[in-house]
Amino acid sequence: MAGPYEIFVLIKQVPDQGSKAGLNPDGTIDRAKAKRMLNPFDRYALQAALHVKRTYGGRVTAISMGPPPAVEILLEALEHGVDRGFLLSDRRLAASDTLATAYALYKTVTHVGKFDLIFCGLQTTDGDTAQVGPQLAERLSLPQVTYCEDFHLDDGRLHARRIIEGGVQFVDCVAPALITVANSYHPLAYKSFRGAWRVQQLQRNPEELGKYIRTVDLDIIQADPERCGLKGSPTIVAATEKVGELGGNCSMYEGHAPDEMVGELIEKSNLKEFLVA
Ligand SMILES: Cc1cc2nc3c(=O)[nH]c(=O)nc-3n(C[C@H](O)[C@H](O)[C@H](O)COP(=O)(O)OP(=O)(O)OC[C@H]3O[C@@H](n4cnc5c(N)ncnc54)[C@H](O)[C@@H]3O)c2cc1C
């Protein structure tokens, strides 16, 4: 099967780690107070999805599960050239662990329709488990290429290079397949002026925007609420602990030639005794 390809990319909104969100009394992240951002790892997945569309032709659909503000990252994806977005949002999803998340995303993906490739980020910066992509592939009975840092398609066959401990591995499989994209893949290109302008126009016209971004809930995707949220999550967080901020004095060496700066650093940091003459 040659292109065009039907491409799905899974993206998640995470708390901006620079925003000092803080924790709730029960130790969970206080997400309401945190600034929000697109999971940085998902930027590579987006780039990979858009690369397939631009190189081989096709359509890119971004899918996210999260509270209503997660629509922001779908708009951001549209600005980058994604064709449409689906947001799964439902209060019954609160407190989902990776098992429940992968189940809910599986139901969303099958609701959205046929696909050739699903791209995920490697991991998230909040949950940080790197489990959702592989769990979703298992549920969909798909071949999966994790830690993928480069790939090309040849008549529907995926040839990929993935990172393994101490080296790289070359693998190939036939689409449909799921790929988790490593952060050594190409960074996400800047959004185009045209894309940003288009989204601005869409935001002024909610009816038109609704044609590009759809919000669905558990009833629409026919997911079992018992398998979502806290009820569907066997993970127990026994305790969380706040770690102290890393402190320390910091001096900036600026305005000198590099060898002078290195000399100054060695002089001031008592490194001399460790250096072999
Ligand atoms: C007991 C418990 C309660 C939790 N309660 C909440 C909660 O109330 N609200 C909350 O937001 N989180 C909650 N979490 C965190 C949540 O379970 C995880 O963030 C979620 O399951 C995804 O796992 P992860 O972040 O480790 O994703 P990873 O497996 O590290 O993500 C890999 C990739 O999978 C895709 N992906 C992951 N999650 C999503 C998503 N939601 N939408 C689209 N793509 C996705 C992305 O492509 C991502 O790069 C809870 C976790 C636990 C253990």
The ligand as an SDF file (V2000), in Angstrom:
LIG
                    3D

 53 58  0  0  0  0  0  0  0  0999 V2000
   -3.4700    6.9160   40.2620 C   0  0  0  0  0  0  0  0  0  0  0  0
   -3.2370    7.8820   39.1400 C   0  0  0  0  0  0  0  0  0  0  0  0
   -4.1280    8.9270   38.9650 C   0  0  0  0  0  0  0  0  0  0  0  0
   -3.9410    9.8130   37.9060 C   0  0  0  0  0  0  0  0  0  0  0  0
   -4.8290   10.8300   37.7230 N   0  0  0  0  0  0  0  0  0  0  0  0
   -4.7170   11.6640   36.6780 C   0  0  0  0  0  0  0  0  0  0  0  0
   -5.6810   12.7000   36.4250 C   0  0  0  0  0  0  0  0  0  0  0  0
   -6.6600   12.8360   37.1800 O   0  0  0  0  0  0  0  0  0  0  0  0
   -5.4920   13.5320   35.3570 N   0  0  0  0  0  0  0  0  0  0  0  0
   -4.4280   13.3550   34.5310 C   0  0  0  0  0  0  0  0  0  0  0  0
   -4.2900   14.1210   33.5500 O   0  0  0  0  0  0  0  0  0  0  0  0
   -3.5090   12.3980   34.7460 N   0  0  0  0  0  0  0  0  0  0  0  0
   -3.6280   11.5480   35.7790 C   0  0  0  0  0  0  0  0  0  0  0  0
   -2.6990   10.5720   36.0060 N   0  0  0  0  0  0  0  0  0  0  0  0
   -1.6080   10.4620   35.0880 C   0  0  0  0  0  0  0  0  0  0  0  0
   -2.0820    9.6350   33.9540 C   0  0  0  0  0  0  0  0  0  0  0  0
   -2.3430    8.3300   34.3170 O   0  0  0  0  0  0  0  0  0  0  0  0
   -1.0250    9.5290   32.9560 C   0  0  0  0  0  0  0  0  0  0  0  0
   -0.5690   10.8030   32.6310 O   0  0  0  0  0  0  0  0  0  0  0  0
   -1.5970    8.9040   31.7050 C   0  0  0  0  0  0  0  0  0  0  0  0
   -2.0440    7.6060   31.9990 O   0  0  0  0  0  0  0  0  0  0  0  0
   -0.5950    8.8040   30.6280 C   0  0  0  0  0  0  0  0  0  0  0  0
    0.5420    8.1890   31.1160 O   0  0  0  0  0  0  0  0  0  0  0  0
    1.8870    8.9510   30.9260 P   0  0  0  0  0  0  0  0  0  0  0  0
    1.6740   10.4010   31.1750 O   0  0  0  0  0  0  0  0  0  0  0  0
    2.9270    8.2250   31.6820 O   0  0  0  0  0  0  0  0  0  0  0  0
    2.0940    8.7610   29.3420 O   0  0  0  0  0  0  0  0  0  0  0  0
    3.2740    8.0900   28.5710 P   0  0  0  0  0  0  0  0  0  0  0  0
    3.0150    6.6390   28.4610 O   0  0  0  0  0  0  0  0  0  0  0  0
    4.5950    8.5330   29.1030 O   0  0  0  0  0  0  0  0  0  0  0  0
    2.9750    8.7890   27.1770 O   0  0  0  0  0  0  0  0  0  0  0  0
    3.4600    8.2730   25.9460 C   0  0  0  0  0  0  0  0  0  0  0  0
    2.6810    8.8900   24.8180 C   0  0  0  0  0  0  0  0  0  0  0  0
    1.3470    8.4040   24.8360 O   0  0  0  0  0  0  0  0  0  0  0  0
    0.4720    9.4430   24.3710 C   0  0  0  0  0  0  0  0  0  0  0  0
   -0.4280    9.8350   25.4530 N   0  0  0  0  0  0  0  0  0  0  0  0
   -0.2990    9.6320   26.7790 C   0  0  0  0  0  0  0  0  0  0  0  0
   -1.3540   10.1620   27.4390 N   0  0  0  0  0  0  0  0  0  0  0  0
   -2.1380   10.7230   26.5020 C   0  0  0  0  0  0  0  0  0  0  0  0
   -3.3650   11.4500   26.5360 C   0  0  0  0  0  0  0  0  0  0  0  0
   -4.0010   11.7160   27.6760 N   0  0  0  0  0  0  0  0  0  0  0  0
   -3.9020   11.8810   25.3660 N   0  0  0  0  0  0  0  0  0  0  0  0
   -3.2780   11.6200   24.1880 C   0  0  0  0  0  0  0  0  0  0  0  0
   -2.1240   10.9590   24.0930 N   0  0  0  0  0  0  0  0  0  0  0  0
   -1.5710   10.5210   25.2250 C   0  0  0  0  0  0  0  0  0  0  0  0
    1.3610   10.6010   23.9540 C   0  0  0  0  0  0  0  0  0  0  0  0
    1.7060   10.4480   22.6000 O   0  0  0  0  0  0  0  0  0  0  0  0
    2.5680   10.3890   24.8520 C   0  0  0  0  0  0  0  0  0  0  0  0
    3.7180   11.0260   24.3710 O   0  0  0  0  0  0  0  0  0  0  0  0
   -2.8390    9.6700   37.0490 C   0  0  0  0  0  0  0  0  0  0  0  0
   -1.9490    8.6180   37.2460 C   0  0  0  0  0  0  0  0  0  0  0  0
   -2.1390    7.7330   38.2870 C   0  0  0  0  0  0  0  0  0  0  0  0
   -1.1500    6.6120   38.4490 C   0  0  0  0  0  0  0  0  0  0  0  0
  1  2  1  0
  2  3  1  0
  2 52  2  0
  3  4  2  0
  4  5  1  0
  4 50  1  0
  5  6  2  0
  6  7  1  0
  6 13  1  0
  7  8  2  0
  7  9  1  0
  9 10  1  0
 10 11  2  0
 10 12  1  0
 12 13  2  0
 13 14  1  0
 14 15  1  0
 14 50  1  0
 15 16  1  0
 16 17  1  0
 16 18  1  0
 18 19  1  0
 18 20  1  0
 20 21  1  0
 20 22  1  0
 22 23  1  0
 23 24  1  0
 24 25  2  0
 24 26  1  0
 24 27  1  0
 27 28  1  0
 28 29  2  0
 28 30  1  0
 28 31  1  0
 31 32  1  0
 32 33  1  0
 33 34  1  0
 33 48  1  0
 34 35  1  0
 35 36  1  0
 35 46  1  0
 36 37  1  0
 36 45  1  0
 37 38  2  0
 38 39  1  0
 39 40  1  0
 39 45  2  0
 40 41  1  0
 40 42  2  0
 42 43  1  0
 43 44  2  0
 44 45  1  0
 46 47  1  0
 46 48  1  0
 48 49  1  0
 50 51  2  0
 51 52  1  0
 52 53  1  0
M  END
$$$$
